Amino acid sequence: MSAVFNQPSLARRIAPVFQGFDGFLAFAIFLLACAGMLAMYSSGFDHGTRFMDHGRNMLLAGGIMFVVAQIPPQRLMTLAVPIYLTGVALLIAVALFGITKKGAQRWINVGMVIQPSEILKIATPLMLAWWFQRREGQLRPLDFVVATVLLAVPVGLIMKQPDLGTSLLVLAAGLSVIFFAGLSWKLILPPVLIGAVVITLVVGFESQLCAPDVDWRVLHEYQRQRVCTLLDPGKDPLGKGFHIIQGMIAIGSGGLGGKGFMQGTQTHLEFIPERTTDFIFAAYSEEFGLIGNLALIAGFIFLIFRGLAIALDAPTLFSRLLAGAITMIFFTYAFVNMGMVSGILPVVGVPLPFISYGGTAMVTLGLALGILMSIARAKRLLPS
């Protein structure tokens, strides 16, 4: 009789919660989180509690990932429209009566101060994946036009704040969904070619285009300065070009094996600006060198390939599009941050995932990883 009343062990009771979690994805996250803590300890050791706060943010993101991973993709699909509409409404509210800091109107007080554009990093691909799921099997050119409008609204509102970095991330996530939904290469190639021509002309006529009296109209003045600084940072080495120059010096001085942990002179003599946030990759490169950089890049490549594998194996169109878009968010984050620190892209304020300090960005990453883990988990738990 006693066997009838025996309760299962704690391990047996909590096992269903972890059942189906993707081990490869969890391993990639763990490695990148360790690299982030190592880089933050060195670059932020004299920044008060920044190292401890970074660890707290990672734990918070991990908790969010764990909770969101329990939500089935079907349930996420029902939340797509309300989350998107709420995010767009908050962006409109920011434009009307938002809080301005350092010349940018990006925040709003709703009992607490929030930055609504962060919501759209996830809400936009969620909404687009929902839209294409609804149109599955009967896609027409008009459906791609509607999707473009759904993407253009938040991107336009975010650029108006202005916030070029976040708008690029939202744009990349949205375009990923549209591309994975089956957009024809005939529609993709023309804007790519036009963009290549524009970049070539800007580089070729840099001295004329970057003259003080030239107005680019489509870009804010600070955005024009960032492009011109990228083309020739030596024009203002102690001003606008200082970030790029110091970042490249730090990366180059790391050499093959780096100067060693806690031994970066550019970092600890405070030549690298924003060394715990946007430019932490420069600090990391100085101390761990090319070998450390290749290891970090390999970690991101592993994460991206695992995300794409999850997308390919997802059971529904909604899940495939969403997983693919979230994976491309991580690619865009890493590529843009490393590119701007290395001097091949303009400085746009995009953090390096898991490595850069920032609570809001870390929460967004945790949410994105939770959705990716949910999609992988749903496939694993399907009866074979």
ABEGO torsion letter per residue (X at the ends): XAAAABBBBAAAAAAAAABGBBAAAAAAAAAAAAAAAAAAAAAAAAAEAAAAAAAAAAAAAAAAAAAAAABBAAAAAAAAAAAAAAAAAAAAAAAAABBBBGGBBABBBAGBBBBAAAAAAAAAAAAAAAAAAAABGABBAAAAAAAAAAAAAAAAAAAAOBBAAAAAAAAAAAAAAAAAAGBBAAAAAAAAAAAAAAAAAAAAAAAAAABAABBAGABBAAAAAAAAAAABAAABAABAAAAAAAAAAAAAAAEAAEAEBGABAAAAAGABBGAABAAAAAAAAAAAEAAAAAAAAAAAAAAAAAAAAAAAABABAAAAAAAAAAAAAAAAAAAAAAAAAAGABBBAGBBBBGABBEAAAAAAAAAAAAAAAAAAAAAAABBX
